[in-house]
Amino acid sequence: MLMSEHTRTPRPLPKGDKPEDRGKSLRVLLVVHELFPGSPSVPLDAFESLNERITLRTIALRGGPLEDRYRRLGRLDVLPAWDPSLHRRLLRRSFLWRLCRSLAKFRPHLLYVNSIVTLPPAKRLPLPNVPLLLHVHELESLFEPVVAAHGKLLREWPVRYVAVSEAVRKVLREDAGIAEDRIGLIHEFVRDDVLSESDSGHKSSTSETRRTFVVGGAGHPSWRKGISLWLQMALALRRLVPVLPIEFRWVGMVDNAPAQAARLEAKKLGVDDIVKFIPYCEQPVSEYRHFDVFAMTSWEDPCPLVVLENMALGKPVLCFAGGGGAPEEVGSAGIIVPEFNPQMMAAAVAELAEDSARRAKLGSEARSRVESMFLASVQVPKLFAEMLRVAGSGGSLP
């Protein structure tokens, strides 16, 4: 049976077709909005580590550089882009017809939708009527429009929700009215090998062997990432310690309107001589090595991977208290600025610039915090348990 309308009563698994009955693996149909690094990297890292336990099939609404990694895990279908021409509409209809037939043969135990913004377009796909787990990586700016337009779908289709931070769980409860007992909390994570990778070449790029003090920033240019706040912090720091040789590096720039605005703002603020915009790259950790501190200035970020990556490198992280999940990641191993105040953050950076011992202490604590709380080996078993729970397998972690 195909699902044309959402429902809270998914089809039960056939007798003898539960994961523990078949012995090999849980069959998961994953739906992602795109195949670019960011939130789609989280289930990818998880399913790579669960490859022996899960048979994965993925539907992506948009392709991207992660396609090869997803294809190595199982079949990947990338939805053809919408085009009003008759030819393209027929191709899309043909694709959906073939998808319907092949999904009926795959017979997944559960649907795993990796983003709240993916939920409405996923409803229009010919998906099997099995339980749905929704992995929520969004905060207010992306969350509220979905609630306004598709609130009933959001509340009734998923059997269970995974929130990537307490900040996200709060939004699910208060903005969407989801009951607390339907929401699991599993923070974002980085691969275990990130710690070993972070060791190579790290010491050679610190300020002890380089006179310039480097303040890092990163992210796809958008309002949410707070590039304007970051540039204002750069100006405040220059004024605060004018004799300090300093450089600001933002990693992840692309050619879009927010990026163009950021370049213009840097020029108008008079900091374009100390600001470098580094283009997007698939392996940004090599750029993060150059940082002495990482300044997270996002207005909202559910549980930013870039914070964990910098913490794994032993970089002190500064963030704003109201910026989403970053304070939960940083804890006492960094500096949480109580307001969205670039001047206050600049003052905190200035203190770190003058105190190498404190930088080293915070960096060491940050790395230890990632190792104990935010590695795949810590978080992925929790995610697998949620999948088993939603599938109705009654199983437990081996």
C-alpha positions as CSV (number, residue, x, y, z in Angstrom):
1,M,0.0,0.0,0.0
2,L,1.3,3.4,-0.9
3,M,1.0,6.4,1.3
4,S,-0.9,9.3,-0.3
5,E,-2.0,10.8,3.0
6,H,-0.1,10.9,6.3
7,T,-1.3,8.6,9.1
8,R,-0.4,7.8,12.7
9,T,-1.1,4.1,12.3
10,P,1.6,2.6,10.0
11,R,1.2,-0.8,8.5
12,P,2.6,-3.5,11.0
13,L,5.5,-5.5,9.9
14,P,4.6,-8.9,8.4
15,K,5.1,-11.8,10.7
16,G,8.6,-13.2,10.3
17,D,9.8,-10.1,8.6
18,K,11.0,-8.2,11.6
19,P,14.8,-7.4,11.8
20,E,15.4,-9.9,14.6
21,D,13.6,-12.6,12.7
22,R,15.6,-12.2,9.5
23,G,18.9,-12.0,11.3
24,K,20.8,-9.8,8.8
25,S,19.8,-6.1,9.2
26,L,17.3,-3.4,9.6
27,R,16.0,-2.1,6.3
28,V,15.9,1.7,6.3
29,L,14.6,4.0,3.6
30,L,16.3,7.4,4.1
31,V,14.9,10.6,2.6
32,V,17.3,13.6,2.5
33,H,16.8,17.1,1.1
34,E,20.2,17.3,-0.5
35,L,23.6,15.6,-0.7
36,F,25.8,18.5,0.5
37,P,27.9,18.5,3.7
38,G,25.9,19.6,6.8
39,S,23.0,17.8,8.2
40,P,23.1,15.1,5.5
41,S,26.6,14.2,6.7
42,V,25.2,13.1,10.1
43,P,23.1,10.0,8.9
44,L,25.8,9.3,6.4
45,D,28.5,8.9,9.1
46,A,26.0,7.0,11.2
47,F,25.0,4.5,8.5
48,E,28.7,4.0,7.5
49,S,29.4,2.8,11.0
50,L,26.2,0.7,11.1
51,N,26.8,-0.9,7.7
52,E,26.8,-4.4,9.1
53,R,23.4,-3.9,10.8
54,I,21.5,-1.8,8.3
55,T,20.4,-2.2,4.7
56,L,20.1,1.3,3.4
57,R,18.3,2.9,0.5
58,T,18.3,6.6,0.0
59,I,16.1,9.1,-1.9
60,A,17.6,12.6,-2.3
61,L,15.6,15.5,-3.4
62,R,18.8,17.1,-4.7
63,G,22.2,15.7,-5.5
64,G,25.6,17.0,-4.3
65,P,29.2,16.0,-3.5
66,L,28.1,13.3,-1.0
67,E,26.6,11.1,-3.7
68,D,29.5,8.7,-4.0
69,R,29.6,8.0,-0.3
70,Y,25.8,7.4,-0.2
71,R,26.1,5.1,-3.2
72,R,28.7,2.9,-1.5
73,L,26.1,2.3,1.3
74,G,23.2,1.2,-0.9
75,R,21.0,2.3,-3.7
76,L,20.6,6.0,-4.2
77,D,17.8,7.7,-6.1
78,V,18.1,11.4,-6.8
79,L,14.8,13.0,-7.7
80,P,14.9,14.8,-11.1
81,A,14.7,18.6,-10.8
82,W,11.2,20.1,-11.4
83,D,10.8,21.5,-14.8
84,P,7.5,22.7,-16.3
85,S,8.2,21.4,-19.8
86,L,6.1,18.4,-20.9
87,H,9.2,16.3,-21.6
88,R,10.7,16.8,-18.1
89,R,7.3,16.3,-16.4
90,L,6.9,13.0,-18.1
91,L,10.5,12.0,-17.1
92,R,9.7,12.9,-13.5
93,R,6.4,10.9,-13.6
94,S,8.2,7.9,-15.1
95,F,10.9,8.2,-12.4
96,L,8.2,8.2,-9.6
97,W,6.5,5.2,-11.2
98,R,9.7,3.2,-11.2
99,L,10.5,4.3,-7.7
100,C,7.1,3.1,-6.5
101,R,7.6,-0.4,-7.9
102,S,11.2,-0.8,-6.6
103,L,10.3,0.5,-3.1
104,A,7.5,-2.2,-2.9
105,K,10.3,-4.8,-3.4
106,F,12.6,-3.2,-0.9
107,R,10.0,-3.4,1.9
108,P,11.7,-1.1,4.5
109,H,11.1,-1.4,8.2
110,L,11.0,2.3,8.7
111,L,11.3,5.7,6.9
112,Y,14.0,8.0,8.1
113,V,13.5,11.6,7.1
114,N,16.6,13.7,7.8
115,S,15.1,17.2,8.0
116,I,11.9,19.0,8.9
117,V,12.0,20.8,5.5
118,T,12.1,17.4,3.8
119,L,8.8,16.3,5.3
120,P,6.3,18.1,3.0
121,P,8.0,17.1,-0.3
122,A,8.5,13.5,1.1
123,K,4.7,13.3,1.5
124,R,4.3,13.7,-2.2
125,L,6.6,10.7,-2.9
126,P,5.2,7.2,-3.4
127,L,6.6,6.0,0.0
128,P,5.6,2.8,1.7
129,N,3.3,3.1,4.7
130,V,5.8,2.2,7.5
131,P,6.7,4.1,10.7
132,L,8.6,7.3,10.2
133,L,11.5,8.7,12.3
134,L,12.1,12.4,11.8
135,H,15.6,13.7,12.5
136,V,15.2,17.5,13.3
137,H,18.2,19.7,12.6
138,E,16.4,23.0,12.4
139,L,15.6,26.0,14.6
140,E,13.1,28.9,14.3
141,S,13.9,30.4,10.9
142,L,13.4,27.1,9.1
143,F,11.0,25.5,11.6
144,E,8.3,28.1,11.9
145,P,7.3,28.2,8.2
146,V,6.9,24.4,8.1
147,V,4.8,24.5,11.3
148,A,2.6,27.3,9.8
149,A,2.0,25.5,6.5
150,H,2.3,21.8,7.5
151,G,1.7,21.7,11.3
152,K,-0.7,18.7,11.2
153,L,1.7,16.7,9.0
154,L,4.5,17.4,11.3
155,R,2.6,16.4,14.4
156,E,0.9,13.3,13.0
157,W,3.1,11.6,10.5
158,P,6.3,10.9,12.5
159,V,6.1,8.2,15.1
160,R,9.1,9.7,16.8
161,Y,11.5,12.7,16.6
162,V,15.2,13.0,17.2
163,A,16.3,16.5,18.2
164,V,20.0,17.3,17.7
165,S,20.1,19.6,20.8
166,E,18.0,20.7,23.7
167,A,17.4,24.0,21.8
168,V,15.8,22.0,19.0
169,R,13.8,19.9,21.4
170,K,12.4,23.0,23.1
171,V,11.3,24.3,19.7
172,L,9.5,21.0,18.9
173,R,7.7,21.1,22.2
174,E,6.8,24.8,22.4
175,D,6.3,25.7,18.7
176,A,4.9,22.5,17.3
177,G,3.2,21.1,20.4
178,I,5.0,17.7,20.2
179,A,4.8,15.7,23.5
180,E,8.1,15.4,25.4
181,D,7.9,11.6,25.4
182,R,7.9,11.5,21.6
183,I,11.3,13.3,21.3
184,G,14.7,11.7,21.7
185,L,17.7,13.9,22.2
186,I,20.8,12.9,20.3
187,H,23.5,15.5,19.7
188,E,25.3,15.8,16.4
189,F,28.7,14.1,16.3
190,V,32.0,13.7,14.4
191,R,33.7,10.5,13.2
192,D,36.0,8.9,15.7
193,D,39.0,9.3,13.3
194,V,38.6,13.1,13.4
195,L,40.6,13.0,16.6
196,S,43.5,11.2,15.0
197,E,43.4,13.3,11.9
198,S,43.4,16.4,14.0
199,D,46.9,15.5,15.5
200,S,48.8,15.6,12.2
201,G,50.3,19.0,11.5
202,H,48.5,20.7,14.3
203,K,51.4,22.1,16.2
204,S,53.1,23.7,13.2
205,S,50.2,26.1,12.6
206,T,49.9,27.6,16.1
207,S,50.6,31.2,17.0
208,E,53.8,30.2,18.8
209,T,55.4,29.6,15.3
210,R,53.4,32.3,13.6
211,R,53.2,35.9,14.8
212,T,49.7,36.6,13.5
213,F,46.8,35.7,15.7
214,V,44.0,34.0,13.7
215,V,40.3,34.2,14.6
216,G,38.3,31.7,12.6
217,G,34.7,31.6,11.4
218,A,32.9,29.2,9.0
219,G,29.7,28.3,7.3
220,H,27.7,28.6,4.2
221,P,26.9,32.4,3.9
222,S,23.4,33.1,5.1
223,W,21.7,35.2,7.7
224,R,21.6,32.4,10.2
225,K,25.4,32.2,10.3
226,G,25.8,35.7,11.6
227,I,28.6,36.8,9.3
228,S,27.7,40.5,10.0
229,L,28.2,39.9,13.7
230,W,31.5,38.2,13.0
231,L,32.7,41.2,11.0
232,Q,31.5,43.6,13.7
233,M,33.5,41.6,16.2
234,A,36.6,41.9,13.9
235,L,36.2,45.7,13.9
236,A,35.8,45.8,17.7
237,L,38.8,43.6,18.3
238,R,41.0,45.7,16.0
239,R,40.0,48.8,18.0
240,L,40.5,47.1,21.3
241,V,44.0,45.8,20.7
242,P,45.3,47.8,17.7
243,V,48.9,46.6,18.2
244,L,48.0,42.9,18.0
245,P,48.8,41.4,14.5
246,I,45.5,39.7,13.8
247,E,43.8,38.0,10.9
248,F,40.2,36.8,10.5
249,R,39.5,33.8,8.2
250,W,36.0,32.7,7.3
251,V,35.9,29.3,5.6
252,G,33.1,28.2,3.3
253,M,32.4,31.2,1.0
254,V,30.4,30.6,-2.1
255,D,29.1,33.0,-4.8
256,N,25.8,34.0,-3.4
257,A,24.1,37.2,-2.3
258,P,24.9,36.9,1.4
259,A,28.6,36.4,0.5
260,Q,28.6,39.4,-1.7
261,A,27.0,41.4,1.1
262,A,29.7,40.2,3.6
263,R,32.5,41.3,1.3
264,L,30.9,44.7,0.9
265,E,30.3,45.0,4.7
266,A,34.0,44.1,5.4
267,K,35.0,46.9,3.1
268,K,32.6,49.5,4.6
269,L,33.7,48.5,8.1
270,G,37.3,49.0,7.1
271,V,38.4,45.5,8.0
272,D,38.8,44.0,4.5
273,D,42.6,44.2,5.0
274,I,42.5,41.7,7.9
275,V,39.6,39.5,6.7
276,K,40.1,36.6,4.4
277,F,37.2,34.7,2.9
278,I,38.2,31.2,2.1
279,P,36.2,29.3,-0.6
280,Y,34.1,26.3,0.3
281,C,36.1,23.1,0.3
282,E,35.0,19.5,1.1
283,Q,37.8,19.0,3.7
284,P,37.8,22.3,5.7
285,V,39.7,20.8,8.7
286,S,43.0,21.7,7.0
287,E,41.8,25.3,7.1
288,Y,40.7,25.2,10.7
289,R,44.2,24.2,11.7
290,H,45.3,27.8,11.1
291,F,42.9,29.1,13.7
292,D,44.0,30.2,17.2
293,V,40.4,30.5,18.3
294,F,37.0,29.8,16.6
295,A,34.3,32.5,16.9
296,M,30.8,31.1,16.4
297,T,28.6,34.1,15.7
298,S,25.4,32.3,14.4
299,W,22.0,33.8,15.2
300,E,20.8,30.2,15.2
301,D,22.5,26.9,14.6
302,P,20.9,23.7,15.9
303,C,24.1,21.7,16.8
304,P,26.9,22.9,14.5
305,L,29.4,20.3,13.3
306,V,32.0,23.1,12.8
307,V,32.1,23.7,16.5
308,L,32.8,20.0,17.2
309,E,35.5,19.9,14.5
310,N,37.3,22.9,15.9
311,M,37.0,21.5,19.5
312,A,38.5,18.2,18.2
313,L,41.4,20.2,16.9
314,G,41.9,21.7,20.4
315,K,40.7,25.1,19.4
316,P,39.0,27.3,22.0
317,V,35.5,28.1,20.8
318,L,33.4,31.2,21.6
319,C,29.7,31.4,20.9
320,F,26.6,33.3,21.9
321,A,24.3,31.9,24.6
322,G,21.1,32.3,22.4
323,G,22.6,30.9,19.2
324,G,21.2,27.4,19.4
325,G,23.1,24.2,20.2
326,A,26.6,25.5,20.3
327,P,26.6,26.3,24.1
328,E,25.6,22.7,24.7
329,E,28.6,21.5,22.8
330,V,31.0,24.0,24.3
331,G,30.0,23.7,27.9
332,S,32.8,24.8,30.2
333,A,35.4,24.0,27.6
334,G,34.9,27.4,25.8
335,I,33.5,30.8,26.3
336,I,29.7,31.5,26.1
337,V,28.9,35.1,25.5
338,P,25.6,35.9,27.3
339,E,24.3,38.3,24.6
340,F,24.5,38.7,20.8
341,N,27.1,41.3,21.4
342,P,30.2,41.5,19.1
343,Q,32.0,43.8,21.4
344,M,31.7,41.4,24.3
345,M,33.0,38.6,22.1
346,A,35.9,40.7,21.0
347,A,36.8,41.4,24.6
348,A,36.9,37.7,25.3
349,V,39.0,37.0,22.2
350,A,41.4,39.8,23.3
351,E,41.9,38.1,26.7
352,L,42.6,34.7,25.0
353,A,45.1,36.4,22.6
354,E,47.0,37.6,25.6
355,D,46.9,34.3,27.6
356,S,48.3,31.3,25.7
357,A,48.1,29.1,28.8
358,R,44.4,29.6,29.0
359,R,44.0,28.9,25.3
360,A,45.9,25.7,25.7
361,K,43.8,24.7,28.7
362,L,40.5,25.4,27.0
363,G,41.7,23.6,23.8
364,S,42.6,20.5,25.7
365,E,39.3,20.5,27.6
366,A,37.4,21.0,24.3
367,R,39.1,18.0,22.7
368,S,38.4,15.8,25.8
369,R,34.7,16.9,25.7
370,V,34.4,15.8,22.1
371,E,36.1,12.5,22.9
372,S,33.7,11.7,25.8
373,M,30.4,13.1,24.4
374,F,30.4,13.9,20.6
375,L,32.0,11.0,18.7
376,A,30.1,8.6,16.5
377,S,30.9,5.7,18.8
378,V,29.1,7.5,21.6
379,Q,26.0,8.9,19.7
380,V,25.4,6.4,16.9
381,P,24.3,3.5,19.2
382,K,21.6,5.9,20.6
383,L,20.4,6.7,17.0
384,F,20.3,3.0,16.2
385,A,18.2,2.3,19.3
386,E,15.8,5.0,18.1
387,M,15.5,3.3,14.7
388,L,14.8,-0.1,16.3
389,R,12.2,1.5,18.5
390,V,10.4,3.2,15.6
391,A,10.6,0.0,13.4
392,G,8.7,-1.8,16.1
393,S,11.4,-4.5,16.2
394,G,11.4,-5.0,19.9
395,G,15.2,-5.5,19.4
396,S,18.1,-4.2,21.4
397,L,21.6,-3.1,20.6
398,P,23.9,-6.1,20.2
